[in-house]
Amino acid sequence: MHHFLSRIVSESGQRLKLRIQVRSFEAMCRMIETNIGIGILPQSAALRHSRFMQLALVDLTEPWAVRERSVVVQKLDALPLYARELVDFICRPAELSQQRIEQNPKTIDEK
């Protein structure tokens, strides 16, 4: 996370100055709860720790804040046809997926 944030900040012509670095999300949230600083962490971790700690969550809407995700399978070619079609559908750009739905409005259950 530090390297990622340093890159984002340097792209804006600034320099990231850190006084404290911690190794876990829990440690970061405990630091924040005692008003020692701020942190940037995955939403799932923020939500989990905010249930037990006094934390305020501020959603990030900047493009750099979107997390990359992957579809994970053991062997793509070993999947049943319906599962491969699902992977294909998920991985297709949103515009193409919407066009396909409009052309063939059947749901998966109707196939």
Buried (B, 14 or more C-beta within 10 A) or exposed (E): EEEEEBEBEEEEEEEEEEEEEBEEBBEBBBBBBEEEEEBEBEEEBBEBBBEEBEBEEEEEEEEEEEEEEEEEEEEEEEBEEEEBEBBEEEEEEEEEBEEEEEEEEEEEEEE
